[in-house]
Amino acid sequence: MSERAAPFYCPYCGDEDLFPNETGHGAWECRACNRAFQLKYLGLLARGVQSDSAGSAGSAGSAGSAGSAGSAGGDGI
């Protein structure tokens, strides 16, 4: 893994005309929309990495609750 990973597209306009900017580490400029932005890695989360069995059960539970809330909202419209 490299210290500098290049973004594939501009977060503002979606164009791929990106070049490193001179202002600092992780700074990029989009020549299509004339904007500059900076990417920064913040670090690992405190909760760490979950195993496959715990991660799939946790994500399925949250998806199920979100789905039921979404359908309840759909009935009210």
Jmol script that loads the backbone (N, CA, C; Angstrom):
load data "model"
ATOM      1  N   MET A   1       0.848  -1.178   0.000  1.00  0.00           N
ATOM      2  CA  MET A   1       0.000   0.000   0.000  1.00  0.00           C
ATOM      3  C   MET A   1       0.887   1.233   0.000  1.00  0.00           C
ATOM      4  N   SER A   2       0.520   2.219  -0.775  1.00  0.00           N
ATOM      5  CA  SER A   2       1.347   3.419  -0.878  1.00  0.00           C
ATOM      6  C   SER A   2       0.894   4.478   0.117  1.00  0.00           C
ATOM      7  N   GLU A   3       1.771   5.426   0.364  1.00  0.00           N
ATOM      8  CA  GLU A   3       1.443   6.548   1.243  1.00  0.00           C
ATOM      9  C   GLU A   3       0.401   7.454   0.602  1.00  0.00           C
ATOM     10  N   ARG A   4       0.393   7.513  -0.716  1.00  0.00           N
ATOM     11  CA  ARG A   4      -0.491   8.430  -1.417  1.00  0.00           C
ATOM     12  C   ARG A   4      -1.376   7.651  -2.383  1.00  0.00           C
ATOM     13  N   ALA A   5      -2.623   7.544  -2.072  1.00  0.00           N
ATOM     14  CA  ALA A   5      -3.578   6.895  -2.957  1.00  0.00           C
ATOM     15  C   ALA A   5      -4.332   7.974  -3.721  1.00  0.00           C
ATOM     16  N   ALA A   6      -4.345   7.867  -5.015  1.00  0.00           N
ATOM     17  CA  ALA A   6      -4.970   8.886  -5.853  1.00  0.00           C
ATOM     18  C   ALA A   6      -6.478   8.674  -5.928  1.00  0.00           C
ATOM     19  N   PRO A   7      -7.259   9.740  -5.810  1.00  0.00           N
ATOM     20  CA  PRO A   7      -8.708   9.615  -6.008  1.00  0.00           C
ATOM     21  C   PRO A   7      -8.998   9.384  -7.491  1.00  0.00           C
ATOM     22  N   PHE A   8     -10.076   8.709  -7.781  1.00  0.00           N
ATOM     23  CA  PHE A   8     -10.430   8.407  -9.163  1.00  0.00           C
ATOM     24  C   PHE A   8     -11.254   9.506  -9.819  1.00  0.00           C
ATOM     25  N   TYR A   9     -12.001  10.275  -9.028  1.00  0.00           N
ATOM     26  CA  TYR A   9     -12.839  11.324  -9.601  1.00  0.00           C
ATOM     27  C   TYR A   9     -13.027  12.447  -8.591  1.00  0.00           C
ATOM     28  N   CYS A  10     -13.425  13.601  -9.075  1.00  0.00           N
ATOM     29  CA  CYS A  10     -13.660  14.779  -8.244  1.00  0.00           C
ATOM     30  C   CYS A  10     -14.941  14.574  -7.421  1.00  0.00           C
ATOM     31  N   PRO A  11     -14.914  14.844  -6.113  1.00  0.00           N
ATOM     32  CA  PRO A  11     -16.123  14.685  -5.302  1.00  0.00           C
ATOM     33  C   PRO A  11     -17.191  15.745  -5.590  1.00  0.00           C
ATOM     34  N   TYR A  12     -16.837  16.789  -6.310  1.00  0.00           N
ATOM     35  CA  TYR A  12     -17.786  17.868  -6.607  1.00  0.00           C
ATOM     36  C   TYR A  12     -18.468  17.691  -7.957  1.00  0.00           C
ATOM     37  N   CYS A  13     -17.665  17.450  -9.016  1.00  0.00           N
ATOM     38  CA  CYS A  13     -18.258  17.376 -10.351  1.00  0.00           C
ATOM     39  C   CYS A  13     -18.199  15.979 -10.958  1.00  0.00           C
ATOM     40  N   GLY A  14     -17.400  15.083 -10.378  1.00  0.00           N
ATOM     41  CA  GLY A  14     -17.308  13.722 -10.881  1.00  0.00           C
ATOM     42  C   GLY A  14     -16.335  13.530 -12.028  1.00  0.00           C
ATOM     43  N   ASP A  15     -15.663  14.574 -12.447  1.00  0.00           N
ATOM     44  CA  ASP A  15     -14.709  14.468 -13.549  1.00  0.00           C
ATOM     45  C   ASP A  15     -13.433  13.767 -13.087  1.00  0.00           C
ATOM     46  N   GLU A  16     -12.668  13.246 -14.031  1.00  0.00           N
ATOM     47  CA  GLU A  16     -11.439  12.521 -13.717  1.00  0.00           C
ATOM     48  C   GLU A  16     -10.181  13.327 -14.018  1.00  0.00           C
ATOM     49  N   ASP A  17     -10.319  14.616 -14.267  1.00  0.00           N
ATOM     50  CA  ASP A  17      -9.187  15.483 -14.616  1.00  0.00           C
ATOM     51  C   ASP A  17      -8.530  16.021 -13.342  1.00  0.00           C
ATOM     52  N   LEU A  18      -7.900  15.139 -12.557  1.00  0.00           N
ATOM     53  CA  LEU A  18      -7.332  15.485 -11.253  1.00  0.00           C
ATOM     54  C   LEU A  18      -5.810  15.491 -11.294  1.00  0.00           C
ATOM     55  N   PHE A  19      -5.240  16.432 -10.553  1.00  0.00           N
ATOM     56  CA  PHE A  19      -3.792  16.550 -10.434  1.00  0.00           C
ATOM     57  C   PHE A  19      -3.448  16.888  -8.992  1.00  0.00           C
ATOM     58  N   PRO A  20      -2.284  16.433  -8.507  1.00  0.00           N
ATOM     59  CA  PRO A  20      -1.869  16.798  -7.146  1.00  0.00           C
ATOM     60  C   PRO A  20      -1.733  18.310  -7.007  1.00  0.00           C
ATOM     61  N   ASN A  21      -2.186  18.837  -5.882  1.00  0.00           N
ATOM     62  CA  ASN A  21      -2.091  20.269  -5.607  1.00  0.00           C
ATOM     63  C   ASN A  21      -0.868  20.522  -4.744  1.00  0.00           C
ATOM     64  N   GLU A  22      -0.282  21.688  -4.871  1.00  0.00           N
ATOM     65  CA  GLU A  22       0.955  22.014  -4.162  1.00  0.00           C
ATOM     66  C   GLU A  22       0.740  22.449  -2.716  1.00  0.00           C
ATOM     67  N   THR A  23      -0.496  22.617  -2.266  1.00  0.00           N
ATOM     68  CA  THR A  23      -0.746  23.179  -0.931  1.00  0.00           C
ATOM     69  C   THR A  23      -0.417  22.233   0.208  1.00  0.00           C
ATOM     70  N   GLY A  24      -0.442  20.929  -0.016  1.00  0.00           N
ATOM     71  CA  GLY A  24      -0.122  20.033   1.088  1.00  0.00           C
ATOM     72  C   GLY A  24      -0.338  18.582   0.747  1.00  0.00           C
ATOM     73  N   HIS A  25      -0.038  17.731   1.718  1.00  0.00           N
ATOM     74  CA  HIS A  25      -0.176  16.290   1.536  1.00  0.00           C
ATOM     75  C   HIS A  25      -1.648  15.916   1.379  1.00  0.00           C
ATOM     76  N   GLY A  26      -1.961  15.159   0.362  1.00  0.00           N
ATOM     77  CA  GLY A  26      -3.329  14.715   0.129  1.00  0.00           C
ATOM     78  C   GLY A  26      -4.199  15.742  -0.566  1.00  0.00           C
ATOM     79  N   ALA A  27      -3.613  16.835  -1.029  1.00  0.00           N
ATOM     80  CA  ALA A  27      -4.384  17.886  -1.699  1.00  0.00           C
ATOM     81  C   ALA A  27      -4.421  17.617  -3.202  1.00  0.00           C
ATOM     82  N   TRP A  28      -5.586  17.785  -3.782  1.00  0.00           N
ATOM     83  CA  TRP A  28      -5.798  17.546  -5.207  1.00  0.00           C
ATOM     84  C   TRP A  28      -6.561  18.714  -5.805  1.00  0.00           C
ATOM     85  N   GLU A  29      -6.385  18.916  -7.093  1.00  0.00           N
ATOM     86  CA  GLU A  29      -7.153  19.943  -7.801  1.00  0.00           C
ATOM     87  C   GLU A  29      -7.840  19.318  -8.998  1.00  0.00           C
ATOM     88  N   CYS A  30      -9.059  19.755  -9.220  1.00  0.00           N
ATOM     89  CA  CYS A  30      -9.837  19.312 -10.375  1.00  0.00           C
ATOM     90  C   CYS A  30      -9.795  20.434 -11.399  1.00  0.00           C
ATOM     91  N   ARG A  31      -9.266  20.148 -12.554  1.00  0.00           N
ATOM     92  CA  ARG A  31      -9.154  21.180 -13.585  1.00  0.00           C
ATOM     93  C   ARG A  31     -10.445  21.333 -14.379  1.00  0.00           C
ATOM     94  N   ALA A  32     -11.383  20.427 -14.197  1.00  0.00           N
ATOM     95  CA  ALA A  32     -12.669  20.547 -14.879  1.00  0.00           C
ATOM     96  C   ALA A  32     -13.562  21.584 -14.199  1.00  0.00           C
ATOM     97  N   CYS A  33     -13.617  21.571 -12.855  1.00  0.00           N
ATOM     98  CA  CYS A  33     -14.479  22.516 -12.133  1.00  0.00           C
ATOM     99  C   CYS A  33     -13.680  23.566 -11.367  1.00  0.00           C
ATOM    100  N   ASN A  34     -12.343  23.497 -11.472  1.00  0.00           N
ATOM    101  CA  ASN A  34     -11.447  24.486 -10.855  1.00  0.00           C
ATOM    102  C   ASN A  34     -11.592  24.531  -9.333  1.00  0.00           C
ATOM    103  N   ARG A  35     -11.729  23.359  -8.711  1.00  0.00           N
ATOM    104  CA  ARG A  35     -11.819  23.263  -7.253  1.00  0.00           C
ATOM    105  C   ARG A  35     -10.639  22.465  -6.724  1.00  0.00           C
ATOM    106  N   ALA A  36     -10.278  22.741  -5.484  1.00  0.00           N
ATOM    107  CA  ALA A  36      -9.232  21.984  -4.797  1.00  0.00           C
ATOM    108  C   ALA A  36      -9.845  21.325  -3.571  1.00  0.00           C
ATOM    109  N   PHE A  37      -9.384  20.131  -3.255  1.00  0.00           N
ATOM    110  CA  PHE A  37      -9.873  19.414  -2.081  1.00  0.00           C
ATOM    111  C   PHE A  37      -8.730  18.607  -1.494  1.00  0.00           C
ATOM    112  N   GLN A  38      -8.925  18.157  -0.254  1.00  0.00           N
ATOM    113  CA  GLN A  38      -7.883  17.412   0.440  1.00  0.00           C
ATOM    114  C   GLN A  38      -8.459  16.131   1.026  1.00  0.00           C
ATOM    115  N   LEU A  39      -7.735  15.044   0.864  1.00  0.00           N
ATOM    116  CA  LEU A  39      -8.122  13.756   1.425  1.00  0.00           C
ATOM    117  C   LEU A  39      -7.250  13.472   2.632  1.00  0.00           C
ATOM    118  N   LYS A  40      -7.866  12.943   3.688  1.00  0.00           N
ATOM    119  CA  LYS A  40      -7.112  12.681   4.902  1.00  0.00           C
ATOM    120  C   LYS A  40      -7.600  11.382   5.531  1.00  0.00           C
ATOM    121  N   TYR A  41      -6.665  10.529   5.859  1.00  0.00           N
ATOM    122  CA  TYR A  41      -6.969   9.283   6.551  1.00  0.00           C
ATOM    123  C   TYR A  41      -7.029   9.578   8.042  1.00  0.00           C
ATOM    124  N   LEU A  42      -8.132   9.265   8.683  1.00  0.00           N
ATOM    125  CA  LEU A  42      -8.305   9.584  10.096  1.00  0.00           C
ATOM    126  C   LEU A  42      -7.803   8.487  11.024  1.00  0.00           C
ATOM    127  N   GLY A  43      -7.830   7.238  10.604  1.00  0.00           N
ATOM    128  CA  GLY A  43      -7.358   6.143  11.442  1.00  0.00           C
ATOM    129  C   GLY A  43      -8.403   5.055  11.582  1.00  0.00           C
ATOM    130  N   LEU A  44      -8.078   4.073  12.391  1.00  0.00           N
ATOM    131  CA  LEU A  44      -8.994   2.964  12.630  1.00  0.00           C
ATOM    132  C   LEU A  44     -10.018   3.338  13.694  1.00  0.00           C
ATOM    133  N   LEU A  45     -11.188   2.765  13.583  1.00  0.00           N
ATOM    134  CA  LEU A  45     -12.233   2.993  14.572  1.00  0.00           C
ATOM    135  C   LEU A  45     -11.942   2.190  15.830  1.00  0.00           C
ATOM    136  N   ALA A  46     -12.431   2.635  16.949  1.00  0.00           N
ATOM    137  CA  ALA A  46     -12.163   1.992  18.233  1.00  0.00           C
ATOM    138  C   ALA A  46     -12.792   0.609  18.326  1.00  0.00           C
ATOM    139  N   ARG A  47     -13.894   0.377  17.633  1.00  0.00           N
ATOM    140  CA  ARG A  47     -14.583  -0.910  17.750  1.00  0.00           C
ATOM    141  C   ARG A  47     -13.836  -2.036  17.048  1.00  0.00           C
ATOM    142  N   GLY A  48     -12.908  -1.724  16.158  1.00  0.00           N
ATOM    143  CA  GLY A  48     -12.105  -2.748  15.496  1.00  0.00           C
ATOM    144  C   GLY A  48     -12.870  -3.473  14.412  1.00  0.00           C
ATOM    145  N   VAL A  49     -12.315  -4.603  13.995  1.00  0.00           N
ATOM    146  CA  VAL A  49     -12.901  -5.395  12.924  1.00  0.00           C
ATOM    147  C   VAL A  49     -13.705  -6.531  13.533  1.00  0.00           C
ATOM    148  N   GLN A  50     -14.920  -6.745  13.013  1.00  0.00           N
ATOM    149  CA  GLN A  50     -15.769  -7.826  13.501  1.00  0.00           C
ATOM    150  C   GLN A  50     -15.553  -9.062  12.644  1.00  0.00           C
ATOM    151  N   SER A  51     -15.821 -10.238  13.217  1.00  0.00           N
ATOM    152  CA  SER A  51     -15.726 -11.473  12.447  1.00  0.00           C
ATOM    153  C   SER A  51     -16.880 -11.539  11.455  1.00  0.00           C
ATOM    154  N   ASP A  52     -16.805 -12.460  10.489  1.00  0.00           N
ATOM    155  CA  ASP A  52     -17.838 -12.577   9.463  1.00  0.00           C
ATOM    156  C   ASP A  52     -19.204 -12.893  10.052  1.00  0.00           C
ATOM    157  N   SER A  53     -19.278 -13.810  11.016  1.00  0.00           N
ATOM    158  CA  SER A  53     -20.569 -14.202  11.579  1.00  0.00           C
ATOM    159  C   SER A  53     -21.201 -13.050  12.361  1.00  0.00           C
ATOM    160  N   ALA A  54     -20.405 -12.325  13.135  1.00  0.00           N
ATOM    161  CA  ALA A  54     -20.944 -11.202  13.906  1.00  0.00           C
ATOM    162  C   ALA A  54     -21.276 -10.033  12.992  1.00  0.00           C
ATOM    163  N   GLY A  55     -20.459  -9.804  11.976  1.00  0.00           N
ATOM    164  CA  GLY A  55     -20.688  -8.684  11.070  1.00  0.00           C
ATOM    165  C   GLY A  55     -21.924  -8.877  10.221  1.00  0.00           C
ATOM    166  N   SER A  56     -22.159 -10.114   9.720  1.00  0.00           N
ATOM    167  CA  SER A  56     -23.320 -10.339   8.874  1.00  0.00           C
ATOM    168  C   SER A  56     -24.611 -10.294   9.682  1.00  0.00           C
ATOM    169  N   ALA A  57     -24.577 -10.792  10.917  1.00  0.00           N
ATOM    170  CA  ALA A  57     -25.775 -10.759  11.758  1.00  0.00           C
ATOM    171  C   ALA A  57     -26.104  -9.327  12.147  1.00  0.00           C
ATOM    172  N   GLY A  58     -25.085  -8.539  12.448  1.00  0.00           N
ATOM    173  CA  GLY A  58     -25.311  -7.155  12.831  1.00  0.00           C
ATOM    174  C   GLY A  58     -25.833  -6.321  11.680  1.00  0.00           C
ATOM    175  N   SER A  59     -25.308  -6.546  10.478  1.00  0.00           N
ATOM    176  CA  SER A  59     -25.765  -5.754   9.348  1.00  0.00           C
ATOM    177  C   SER A  59     -27.157  -6.191   8.906  1.00  0.00           C
ATOM    178  N   ALA A  60     -27.474  -7.476   9.017  1.00  0.00           N
ATOM    179  CA  ALA A  60     -28.802  -7.947   8.643  1.00  0.00           C
ATOM    180  C   ALA A  60     -29.848  -7.396   9.602  1.00  0.00           C
ATOM    181  N   GLY A  61     -29.508  -7.321  10.876  1.00  0.00           N
ATOM    182  CA  GLY A  61     -30.445  -6.789  11.861  1.00  0.00           C
ATOM    183  C   GLY A  61     -30.726  -5.322  11.624  1.00  0.00           C
ATOM    184  N   SER A  62     -29.706  -4.557  11.297  1.00  0.00           N
ATOM    185  CA  SER A  62     -29.929  -3.136  11.055  1.00  0.00           C
ATOM    186  C   SER A  62     -30.667  -2.919   9.747  1.00  0.00           C
ATOM    187  N   ALA A  63     -30.410  -3.767   8.742  1.00  0.00           N
ATOM    188  CA  ALA A  63     -31.105  -3.629   7.468  1.00  0.00           C
ATOM    189  C   ALA A  63     -32.580  -3.971   7.638  1.00  0.00           C
ATOM    190  N   GLY A  64     -32.878  -4.977   8.462  1.00  0.00           N
ATOM    191  CA  GLY A  64     -34.262  -5.361   8.699  1.00  0.00           C
ATOM    192  C   GLY A  64     -35.035  -4.263   9.396  1.00  0.00           C
ATOM    193  N   SER A  65     -34.418  -3.623  10.379  1.00  0.00           N
ATOM    194  CA  SER A  65     -35.115  -2.561  11.087  1.00  0.00           C
ATOM    195  C   SER A  65     -35.299  -1.346  10.190  1.00  0.00           C
ATOM    196  N   ALA A  66     -34.322  -1.080   9.327  1.00  0.00           N
ATOM    197  CA  ALA A  66     -34.448   0.050   8.410  1.00  0.00           C
ATOM    198  C   ALA A  66     -35.536  -0.232   7.383  1.00  0.00           C
ATOM    199  N   GLY A  67     -35.635  -1.491   6.946  1.00  0.00           N
ATOM    200  CA  GLY A  67     -36.651  -1.849   5.967  1.00  0.00           C
ATOM    201  C   GLY A  67     -38.050  -1.712   6.536  1.00  0.00           C
ATOM    202  N   SER A  68     -38.245  -2.112   7.793  1.00  0.00           N
ATOM    203  CA  SER A  68     -39.570  -2.008   8.386  1.00  0.00           C
ATOM    204  C   SER A  68     -39.944  -0.550   8.620  1.00  0.00           C
ATOM    205  N   ALA A  69     -38.965   0.272   8.983  1.00  0.00           N
ATOM    206  CA  ALA A  69     -39.246   1.691   9.176  1.00  0.00           C
ATOM    207  C   ALA A  69     -39.588   2.341   7.845  1.00  0.00           C
ATOM    208  N   GLY A  70     -38.900   1.905   6.787  1.00  0.00           N
ATOM    209  CA  GLY A  70     -39.163   2.470   5.465  1.00  0.00           C
ATOM    210  C   GLY A  70     -40.545   2.095   4.964  1.00  0.00           C
ATOM    211  N   SER A  71     -40.987   0.850   5.219  1.00  0.00           N
ATOM    212  CA  SER A  71     -42.302   0.439   4.749  1.00  0.00           C
ATOM    213  C   SER A  71     -43.399   1.127   5.552  1.00  0.00           C
ATOM    214  N   ALA A  72     -43.152   1.372   6.843  1.00  0.00           N
ATOM    215  CA  ALA A  72     -44.147   2.068   7.650  1.00  0.00           C
ATOM    216  C   ALA A  72     -44.314   3.496   7.146  1.00  0.00           C
ATOM    217  N   GLY A  73     -43.199   4.113   6.753  1.00  0.00           N
ATOM    218  CA  GLY A  73     -43.270   5.467   6.211  1.00  0.00           C
ATOM    219  C   GLY A  73     -43.984   5.487   4.870  1.00  0.00           C
ATOM    220  N   GLY A  74     -43.824   4.401   4.094  1.00  0.00           N
ATOM    221  CA  GLY A  74     -44.463   4.328   2.789  1.00  0.00           C
ATOM    222  C   GLY A  74     -45.972   4.186   2.899  1.00  0.00           C
ATOM    223  N   ASP A  75     -46.467   3.509   3.956  1.00  0.00           N
ATOM    224  CA  ASP A  75     -47.902   3.327   4.136  1.00  0.00           C
ATOM    225  C   ASP A  75     -48.591   4.632   4.511  1.00  0.00           C
ATOM    226  N   GLY A  76     -47.846   5.533   5.154  1.00  0.00           N
ATOM    227  CA  GLY A  76     -48.449   6.780   5.601  1.00  0.00           C
ATOM    228  C   GLY A  76     -48.613   7.807   4.492  1.00  0.00           C
ATOM    229  N   ILE A  77     -47.999   7.551   3.350  1.00  0.00           N
ATOM    230  CA  ILE A  77     -48.057   8.561   2.269  1.00  0.00           C
ATOM    231  C   ILE A  77     -49.317   8.444   1.477  1.00  0.00           C
TER     232      ILE A  77
END
end "model"
wireframe off; spacefill off
backbone 0.3
color backbone group
